[in-house]
Amino acid sequence: MTKQNVNNQRYLIITATLLLTGFLLYVLRSVLLPFVVGILVAYFLDPLVNKITKYCKISRSWASVALLFLVLLILLPLLVLAGSVAFSQISEFAENLPMYLQTCKTKMFEFFAVAQDYFPALSWKNADEFWRGNAGESLKPFLKVVQKIVSNGFAFINVISLLLISPVVAFYMLRDWHDFTRKIYDLVPKKHKKTVTDGVKQIDRIISGYLRGQFMVCVALGTFYSCGLWLVNLNLGILIGFLAGLISFIPYVGSISGFLMAMVLVITQYGTWPKIAEVILVFVIGQFIEGNFLTPKLVGENIGLHPVWVMFALLSGGVLLGLLGMIIAVPLAACIGVFLRYLIENYKKSAIYLEG
């Protein structure tokens, strides 16, 4: 078999494998979520398990059990507390919703009354007709994306199965992580082992630097926004602050979404400039802390993933595969980035580039 035929066969196998993987991800997207979450947890905790086995002189099985038990012991009370706070705030908001809607209507009427002096064509009647005719249509694309994320992420998987299956998957992956990676490495052709090893190291550096760092950034921002909006005495402030921090793994989207939600609530609940200024100050300080301290220190500036590329990958993954797609978007983006850099480096060494 000629060298050209071998290369063609290799490219055909790689292409078929990628297509089959993509097809299986799409078909099984509704049942893969707890397994992907378990693998992701194992990836996060693997360095800690390595240190435990090294310093405590115990097997990986016992180290995995001890670490997962400790994580669950910390997370479960936090989840229960967060759920109770969210339920309390949502209940209070639901009770006061008619009053908030009336306040919002009054403020909008005052705004149009002032604006009508400068734009005579504006009126409350015209605004009301425009809202009734166009607001629903304008929200449909956004609602479709949200619906797709929710339906694809939890079509057949509920929270109970996620909590039951993911820890089991995480345990087995933690216990057998080195064996699993070694078996995959043994499948790589000997001629390309160094290239693949270098590429995997780059991908691991990018993924670990981004995911672990971004997780800490999201927790820190969520805590800051929740405390800040709670101090402002904004109803649903804790929940909005937590959501703003949680969504901050999508660059700029979390802070902008949280700011808009908080502004709508502070206008409907208070409608006074001092309160509005307090909410603005919370998000300005949060963005200053994130841009100057949290992101540079925790995520780093040299992970190789541009914010626009991350945003595109996350939103594309959400549309295609729902919550599962958003979870695997950054690892896939890192793999694609390393592969593209490899192609560019080889292109610049080729005769096409040098002789052009």
WOQUI-V242547 format. One record per residue. NEAR is the number of other ideal C-beta (glycine too) atoms within 8 Angstrom. Layout:
BEGIN
NEAR
NEAR
END
This chain:
BEGIN
4
5
5
6
8
9
8
8
9
8
8
8
8
8
8
8
8
8
8
8
8
8
8
8
12
9
6
8
13
9
8
10
15
13
11
11
12
15
11
10
12
13
11
9
14
10
6
8
14
8
8
12
12
7
6
7
5
7
6
11
7
8
14
13
9
9
13
13
8
8
10
9
8
8
8
8
8
8
8
8
8
9
8
8
10
11
8
8
13
10
8
9
11
7
6
10
8
6
7
12
9
8
11
10
8
8
11
10
9
8
8
12
9
8
9
10
5
5
6
4
5
9
8
9
6
9
11
8
8
9
8
8
7
8
9
7
7
7
8
8
7
7
8
8
10
8
8
11
13
10
9
13
11
9
7
5
11
6
5
6
9
12
8
9
11
13
12
9
14
14
11
8
13
16
9
8
12
7
7
9
8
8
8
8
10
6
5
9
5
5
4
8
10
6
8
10
9
8
11
8
8
10
12
8
9
14
12
9
11
14
12
9
13
12
10
10
15
13
9
12
17
15
10
13
17
14
9
13
15
11
6
12
6
14
10
10
16
12
12
15
18
13
13
18
18
10
11
15
10
11
7
8
10
16
14
8
11
16
12
8
11
16
11
8
14
15
11
11
12
7
9
6
5
6
13
12
8
10
15
10
8
13
13
8
10
13
9
8
12
13
9
6
8
13
10
10
7
11
13
9
5
4
11
9
12
5
8
7
10
15
12
8
12
13
9
10
15
15
9
7
13
13
13
15
15
12
11
12
14
13
9
10
12
14
9
8
12
13
9
8
9
10
8
8
8
8
9
8
7
8
5
7
9
8
5
4
END
